[in-house]
Amino acid sequence: MLKVRLMGRTRDIKWYRKMMDRNRKLEVVEHSELFPLYGSDHLYRAFFWFNPI
């Protein structure tokens, strides 16, 4: 299992999620909600868990 922490704007994280859903070599097991980064009003972080296929 692979755990990835992604940081960026909400649209960037949503784009990444779409791209990983389309990837046939990785299965998205779970993803977290968006958490705001401290000290920033437009940056967020999210966690993704993958299994290789």
Residue, then its C-alpha position, 0 to 999 in steps of 0.5 A: m500500500l502506498k500513502v500520498r500526501l498532496m498539497g495544493r489548491t482545491r482544483d489541483i487536488k481534484w484534478y489529481r484525484k481524477m487522474m488517479d481514478r483513470n490510472r489502470k496501474l493503481e487502485v485508489v483505496e481511500h482518500s481523505e477530505l480536504f484539510p486547510l493548511y495553516g497560515s494559508d487561506h487558499l492551499y489545502r492538503a489531502f491524503f490518498w491510499f493506493n494499491p498497485i494492480 
